[in-house]
Structures are given as structure tokens and as C-alpha cells.
Amino acid sequence: MHHPYLESIDLVIDPNLQALCCNVCMVALTPQQVLHHLSNKHPGLQLDKKHFARVVHYLHISDDLPMPSITNKGVMAFKGLKVLNGFACDHCPRVYTASKSMRTHHLQSHMDIPCPSMWQFCKMQQFNSGGSGLRTLWRVLDAGSYSDNIANISSNDIIKNLRQEMSLQDQKTLAPQDERIISPWLRTTRWHEHVENYDIQPLRRLVEIPGRDNNNTELPGIKQAVKVYFDEALAWLPLTDELVLQKLNSADPLKLYVHSSMDMCINTNPHCLISGINNTPFHRHQDSSTMTKYVFLSSPCYAC
């Protein structure tokens, strides 16, 4: 997840951690650690403390870093953190970067089990290489172990499920082909020819706007993605020149001058002209819930 100001200081937001990550070092940072990190690792970048505080508040970034669930098999890797190579314990979730550390762990924690001569290779991550609690390592799944499954779910399985659902339709509703009931509008668009011999009921369901009480099941992830897209666009407003915002809020900004709509002005002076650019800049809605309505209405359009 990106933000214009955060990008200017090489920071991104990991969508799963909901935490700040350095795009260069690929480490996680709390808002309080950002200034120290930039000063030591990237002295050429200057932090605007007030602007940074507003962005952190606007994006609801937590002051703490969440601890991921640690399992023997591992969790999915976080995009904002560096993936490290190391060794995994066969008897508990502990992982280490060096075989010597793994041997010490085994002798201390699993002394009743013979010490193996080789250790299991694995991928792992950590928040940071320094700081209390930040150096803790946890095992992550290898990218190859789940990328294929994701690809199959997003293509083959979805297509298969759609075909199964459409094959269950016993009664077909065909588009009308009788000339006597085809309207002039249909003759112009010729839509009835495009859907000829197809059951139009499943086609209608594929393009209908989802209801508000469906828990986002018909468009999984789409609404959230559209909301993130809108939020990133709104984040540009404070950084955009006012004249650009005025043009965005104008019906026809290419017209430098237009006739005034006031009858008195036109009647008294036919050459009375006013600027075609709106003086009011493009801005946020006064009611924050209005944006949620736009997200709901726009999601089906993006899905198509």
C-alpha cells in the first residue's frame, strides 16, 4: 500500500501487517522509529514531522508492531519485509540464521532427542535486525509453495465453478427474436443478437449490482481494493496545486472563457465573459460516509 508522502521518504505500508516498512531496507518500523531510522540509514531524506503525523493518523497506523502467528509450517511472507534463508527446528517453530545457533537451541530445548547432523532449510522473516523484540525470527512459506495454488484458485477453479453454476440452470430464458416485440432501442443496440441462444438469466446475474447485505461475497476483495484506490487518490489532494484542483472541479476546463449564464449580464453587455475554470478546488466530501457510497457503486464497474 502506497502513499505519496510516504513514498517520498521511501516508506510503504504492508497491507497485512498494517505497519510502516522501509522500501530500501525492507524492515518494519513503528511511527516513533521512523526519524531515528532515516537519520541513521538514509540521512539524505528529511522527515516533515507534522505532515508525517497527519498521514499516520489518517491511515490509522498503529504505534506497535503486531506479532505474527508462529507455526511449524510457517505463515505467508509479508511483502514489506525481507525474506531470509535459515534453518528450522524439526520439533518446534524456532528458526535461526546459523546452524551453530540451531545446534545450541537443540541441545538446550530438546536434550532428550539425539542431535541431528543436518538441519532443515527454510525461509524466514523478522521485523528488524535490532531492537527489543524486533529481531525475533519466524518461519514463512516459500513463494513457490503457494503461488501455484493462488494461480489455480484465481483462474481454473473460478472458471470451473462458473461453468458448474451455469450448467445447473434447467430453465433457460432466451432473448426475444420475434420482430414484433423487439423495440427500436434493441434494433439500434442489437443486444438481442449478441445473446441469441444464451440463457439470459445467468448473464443478468453476472452483471447485476450486488446487494449491501451480502458480506462482500459476490465481489471478494473488490470493494476493499476500490476503497484503497480512492484513499490513495484523496491523499494527493493536499500535495496537488490549487489550479489543478480547480480544473478537476470544472465541467469543461479546456474552455478558457465562456458566456455568463446571467441573463442581465448578457442583455446589457453581450461581450460579458467569465472564466470557465471553477474557483472552488476539487475537495473531499463533507460527510465521510459519502465516499463509502461511491465505493459501493463503483465496485461493479471495476469488476467488469
QUIFENTA-V499221 format. One record per residue. PSI is psi in whole degrees, -180 to 180 (999 if undefined). BURIAL is # if it has 9 or more other ideal C-beta (glycine too) atoms within 8 Angstrom, else .. Layout:
psi,burial
PSI,BURIAL
PSI,BURIAL
//
This chain:
psi,burial
135,.
155,.
137,#
-46,#
-41,#
-36,#
-32,#
-19,.
25,#
39,#
145,#
173,#
120,#
125,#
-27,.
-40,.
-26,#
44,#
158,#
139,#
140,#
124,#
-17,#
-52,.
-20,.
53,#
156,#
145,#
142,#
160,#
-31,#
-21,.
-11,#
-47,#
-45,#
-40,.
-44,#
-39,#
-38,.
-40,.
-32,#
70,#
-17,.
-13,.
130,.
135,.
122,#
101,.
-43,.
-45,.
-42,.
-42,#
-39,#
-41,.
-44,#
-42,#
-41,.
-38,.
2,#
48,.
129,#
154,#
-14,.
159,.
126,#
145,.
120,.
154,.
128,.
120,.
164,.
-37,.
-27,.
164,#
168,#
140,.
145,#
133,#
-31,.
-5,#
150,#
141,.
126,#
157,#
142,.
-157,#
145,#
144,#
138,#
-8,.
-8,.
171,.
-1,#
140,.
151,#
156,#
-22,#
144,.
-31,.
-41,.
-38,#
-39,#
-42,#
-43,.
-44,#
-43,#
-28,.
-39,.
-23,.
50,#
-21,.
-4,.
134,.
139,.
122,.
159,.
-18,.
153,.
156,#
126,.
149,.
171,#
145,#
169,#
164,#
158,#
-46,#
164,#
-3,.
158,.
149,.
125,.
-12,.
-20,#
-4,#
130,.
145,#
153,#
141,#
157,#
142,#
140,.
-38,.
-20,.
-20,.
-11,#
-38,.
-41,.
-41,.
-43,.
-41,.
-41,#
-38,#
-9,.
-72,.
-48,.
-40,#
-45,#
-41,.
-43,.
-40,.
-43,.
-39,.
-42,.
-40,#
-30,#
-18,.
-7,.
106,#
-44,.
122,.
137,.
109,.
152,#
144,#
137,.
-4,.
124,.
-26,.
-21,.
7,.
124,#
161,.
-35,.
-43,.
-37,#
-34,.
-46,.
-28,.
29,.
-34,.
-26,#
-34,.
-31,.
14,#
136,#
8,.
148,.
116,#
-18,#
-48,#
-33,#
-39,#
-39,.
-30,.
-25,.
2,.
150,.
128,.
153,#
168,.
-13,.
27,.
11,.
31,.
28,#
-28,.
-28,.
69,#
124,.
-19,.
-48,#
-42,#
-39,.
-40,#
-39,#
-43,#
-41,#
-46,.
-42,#
-40,#
-37,#
-41,.
-29,#
-20,#
-16,#
-48,#
-18,.
-3,.
142,.
144,.
-37,.
-38,.
-42,.
-36,#
-40,#
-38,#
-29,#
12,#
142,#
-40,.
79,.
-14,#
-22,.
113,.
-35,.
143,.
159,.
143,.
144,#
-2,.
120,.
-39,.
-42,.
-41,#
-39,#
-38,.
-33,.
99,.
-15,.
11,.
119,#
150,.
162,.
142,.
-5,#
130,#
133,.
-20,.
119,.
158,#
131,.
173,.
160,.
146,.
-38,.
119,.
-25,.
-17,.
-37,#
-34,#
-37,#
-41,.
-39,#
-45,#
-43,#
-29,#
-24,#
-45,#
-33,#
-42,.
-36,#
-36,.
999,.
//
